[in-house]
Amino acid sequence: MKNYFLLFAKGMAMGAADVVPGVSGGTVAFITGIYDELLRSIARVPEALVQLLRGRVAEAWRIANVNFLLVLFAGILTSVFSLARLITWLLAEQPIPVWSFFFGLILVSSHLVAREIGRWNWIRVLSFGLGIAFAWWITVAAPQQWGDDPLSLFLAGAIAICAMILPGISGSFLLVLMGLYAVVLGAVKSLDIAVLAIFAAGCLVGLLSFARLLSWLLAHVRDVTLAFLTGLMLGSLNKVWPWKHTLTWRTDSHGLQVPVLQENLWPSQFASQMGQDSQLLLALLLAVAGVVLVLGLEWLAGSRQQSAGSAE
């Protein structure tokens, strides 16, 4: 029960991260040490379905690691529905401290991922550079306007869900870039079953196929993949930089103005250009808190592994 409670808490942390545009639940999965198991479990769902169709329920349950997935996704959904309003309010009322916390969290997380790379060579450095470039390009890309036809909705679902399990890239932010965030959010609000079913089908296909690919890459070319993921996380820091000036806005489904394109400013520039307090000291404290939280989680995970090893 203690392990399930801890897993549920990790799911809640992933859900809280997914609520924040620009922050990925995959980053939290990496921080908390469940990323590999999550990918393996999702990737084996098709194999489990084959066993289920043969009537082997217990075998299907074991193959898909259903206990793990149920507890984790229960935590994610609980967090999304319970913390969404709080985090949205904090982002609106105290954006600099919130973004500073996530900046410190992602920065130290990228260091921990890079530390797992056994040996650096030119291939790993190239993969690292590509990860930074890709994440940076995503965060500065101009929004497009995809159609809301079934094929576009299906592809959008597949792409968005893939981003959600990649550390450093936010699926909700990609929906904004594709011009479909308001469409999907509106479908959720109005319970448009047709739109939601097509989008969910894309999510399911994207999740199962991409998780299988990532799991294979981590098993066969782990260092190269970790180098790319480290680059993704560092490149995404451009999105979570606390001091920003908004260049363009969009109107969400509630008629509220939401920033789309932003430029980063130094704290002194922010104070002079925006005429607002840069909250530099508080921002530094929250960034340090993010670092301490990640290092504390790593220490806790290490202590649990040592205790388990001693017990054996």
DASUL-V168863 format. One record per backbone hydrogen bond with DSSP energy under -1.0 kcal/mol. NH is the residue of the N-H (numbers start at 1). CO is the residue of the C=O. If there is no record, write none. Layout:
nh->[NH;NH]
co->[CO;CO]
This chain:
nh->[5;6;7;8;9;10;11;12;13;14;15;16;17;18;19;23;26;29;30;31;32;33;34;38;39;40;41;42;43;44;45;48;49;50;51;52;53;54;55;56;57;60;61;62;63;64;66;69;70;71;72;73;74;75;76;77;78;79;80;81;82;83;87;88;89;90;91;92;93;94;98;99;100;101;102;103;104;105;106;107;108;109;110;111;112;113;114;115;116;117;125;126;127;128;129;130;131;132;133;134;135;136;137;138;139;140;141;144;146;153;154;155;156;157;158;159;160;161;162;163;164;166;169;174;175;176;177;178;179;180;181;184;185;186;187;188;189;190;192;193;196;197;198;199;200;201;202;203;204;205;206;207;208;209;210;211;212;213;214;215;216;217;218;219;220;221;225;226;227;228;229;230;231;232;233;234;235;236;237;238;239;240;245;247;248;250;252;255;258;260;263;265;270;271;272;273;274;283;284;285;286;287;288;289;290;291;292;293;294;295;296;297;298;299;300;301;302;303;304;305;306;307;308;309;310;311;312]
co->[1;2;3;4;5;6;7;8;9;10;11;12;13;14;15;20;164;25;26;27;28;30;29;34;35;36;37;38;39;40;42;44;45;46;47;48;49;50;52;51;55;56;57;58;59;60;61;65;66;67;68;69;70;71;72;73;74;75;76;77;78;79;83;84;85;86;87;88;89;90;94;95;96;97;98;99;100;101;102;103;104;105;106;107;108;109;110;111;113;114;121;122;123;124;125;126;127;128;129;130;131;132;133;134;135;136;137;177;178;149;150;151;152;153;154;155;156;157;158;159;160;163;166;170;171;172;173;174;176;175;175;180;181;182;183;184;185;186;187;191;192;193;194;195;196;197;198;199;200;201;202;203;204;205;206;207;208;209;210;211;212;213;214;215;216;217;221;222;223;224;225;226;227;228;229;230;231;232;234;235;236;236;263;261;261;258;256;252;250;248;245;243;266;267;268;269;270;279;280;281;282;283;284;285;286;287;288;289;290;291;292;293;294;295;296;297;298;299;300;301;302;303;304;305;306;307;308]
